[in-house]
Amino acid sequence: MPNFPAPSGDFPVGTEALEWSARPAGAGPDAEPRTLVVQLWYPAGRSGPDARRARYLGRTEAEARTVSSALADYAGVPGFLLDSLPRAQSHAVPGAPVADGGGRFPVVVFSPGLGGVRTQNTAWAEELASHGYVVAAVDHPYDSAAVVLSDGRTLRTRVSATGDRAKDRAAAEGWTRTRAGDLRAVLSRLERLDRGEGEGPLAGRIDTGRVAAAGHSLGGAAALGAARQDRRFDAVVDLDGFPHGPVGDRFEQPVLALTQEIGPRTDPDYLPRLTRVLELSDTAGYRLTVPGAAHLTFTDAPLYLPPVPGVIGSPGRTEGPRITAGATRSFLDATLRGTAVDLPAALSAYGEVTVHRPEGAG
């Protein structure tokens, strides 16, 4: 049973799951709309001690059980490894009133890993929300292990590897493009909330003039792709995501890339491609190598999976989520809030920092 670390910020955390029908950004008028389930974590006002806490994997126990079973099937692990997750609760209060004060909060739009689900980085999202950010995490239909819709339908994943390296790379590029379109479509819907259109506690309280695209694994590649295509995104956080697709075009946004330690088992193309992307930004980019990290260190997985270093890394149950959230917040404070901070020094508290300057810069 995962025990979520208490958020360290000044704000309690609220959460709300929304369901939007959205045509992919840049698609023609005949394109089929996609149904996106988006979960928001946000700075909230005080709730009573008996306030209901959000379930980890879904709005209801039935949804949580469906998602838990689908995740086990997708990962190819015995179901009993995840059978406690539907009973788990986080710290966020569903539908809590937004924090008092009338201010507007910067936004992080998040894409999970391949086959992952919107809640896979709940500890990270709650920590950011407690420090004054709104996090909007997306379930990608037919990619996430299972997306349960309010009308009772369940959309199962259609993504799978063939074992053919070239075919799988091409498929990953296609999935990345689709996800990048989803992130852009979600930002467009959030802009409507920013203008006060629609209902819910966050109407008029989201600052879509300060937005980061973020993601884990394939979601990190999607975040990079969305930022390349859309200048509405002001920064990118890539949590151990291989940059799929072309990497030849320059882009404006600063990037923070958190990576596991690069070793013999890591794709040999990963570091060269990531380095090339970071050098193509028109501003400084940062790669933070986290000692002892594995690919799942940057998710909630260390909170509940067996403590196998090759799977969840060696930092410990709560250290991985703490590092991921702390480094992300330092970067977002500097890039979205303009906080005066020595960013390389702040990031170095969590691992080895490499600063990538734009080509031609000193």
Buried (B, 14 or more C-beta within 10 A) or exposed (E): EBEBBEBEBEBBBBBBBBEBEBBBBEBEEEEEEBBBBBBBBBBBBEBEEEBEBBBBBBBEEEBBBBBBBBBBBBBEBEEEBBEEBBBBEBBBBBBBEBBEEEEBBBBBBBBBBBBBBBBBBBBBBBBBBBBBBBBBBBBBBEBBBBBBBEEEEEBBBEBEEEEEEEEEEEBBBEBBBBBBBBBBBBBBBBBBBBEEEBEEBBBBBBBBEBBBBBBBBBBBBBBBBBBBBBEBBBBBBBBBBBBBBEBEEEBEBBBBBBBBBBEEEBEEEBBEBBBEBBBBBEBBBBBBBBEBBBBBBBBBBBBBBEEEEEBBBBBBBBBBBBBBBBBBBBBBBBBBBEEEBEBEEBBEEBBEBBEBEBEEEE
